């Protein structure tokens, strides 16, 4: 290191060392001055009314505090704002001397406090979400003796104190105090009173105590929760802990009305985590895309608006869909319906006001989803049940088809073809493992890609099952199976047919494995891995029992009954997959959507509240019905000549 470089670093170090105490001193001075301004804003009303002094002691205190504010402002480090701050402080002192109305003094004091923080920034918010349970314990330990257990200001040690302790249940006074103001008083005490400072408490404890004591006067927590959840404009007004900590209920009341503001503040001070930012479970991207979509629509660009709305779902919402499905399936359905209706409204060219209303409704749903998805709502029980439900739901569909194939081959006494079926589903599991590796370490599986795989896979499987179901129904007719065996069995399961069974087993299993992997990846990010593994294991055991029971029962069925029942089961699965396939292509943006708002969403049956998937399922049912009817007529025609011959 050169001498010059060493000298530069030494000068820099000394500059920092000298500046640190000054910076710390400025920080304390600003906080004390801010606290005095806040005290004047709240308590001046007790000293003056109608231009007359109503409390000599309080008025003398107001004059003393205002003079101290002027001195403290003048002693702050010089910057571009200090002169104006001093002038405004002097004007405030003159207004108090002139006994100006409390509302004017409170307004000027609040404005000056805001200007002070803007000119000399100090931390206004806690580093972590305040712990209300910790705050309650600290209150009982350190505050209740004076302020009372219920916050009424009549604790056993309050007698004889002048001025008396603050009553935290006094709503009028509580409306004028921010959590930051309470934090300041807790840390530094209050001059001229018996209130000591608790600077020895860690900052997080002081914030917890501030939030708890500031919540005592506001009991309508549940009403506040409903207002907060349902009104995006209020959430935009209080975006984070800094905004909440510096906000008084009175200031919020100017925008919302006193009663609604009290309720919102009751909820937020009791649950400050509602405004704490947390990227886990965040739908910020979805919200951003929705607003961009609305802006594009307002500008007349319908195509861009539709693409942005689709991106809001695929890129912003769908990555969290798996976890939400395990915690609140009804909410998930509401979001999916809302997104479909929004895209349909954009495609139809609905009025801007209607589209904006749908965007706002989705914003409310997204906030509720974020609340449900918050890490605080993740538990071992929810992780276990989520993993169990996902694997059971996705596995059962594939299991039914594969078991039907195995049972059929056993009934046909063509067990030499079974390795092709087993090879198909085992290969699907292996391909699923490779997909997991690729999606985790190599590439990202987009929402559109996922929906396209599910959509086309479901439709192809539905077409195959449709033909297989009709074929099996035909073989369930009396005598038809025996004739089929005699005439065509030797060629029915050729090597080509065996590879077809391999492909079908692979397709139906891989489709479910693909979706399960993406669901489990989302669950895994929430933690509780032991519970997830236990839930998956429980689902596998149950699926194995179902497979064993189906195979055992199918062996006892007469061949005609086996084909009759299997054809019905396969027909139902074809209808389900037809609906799922069309829905997947709609969610990928490949097909349009015509919403049917009154139709419930039933995922297990593939039913979605839109015309297109319902029409696909009705068409599939019609084809199945037609095929079954033709089989029945053919069976009657075959039996009639036999009867005549006999």
Beta strands, then each sheet from edge to edge (+ up, - down):
strand 1: 48-49
strand 2: 52-53
sheet 1: 1+ 2-
end
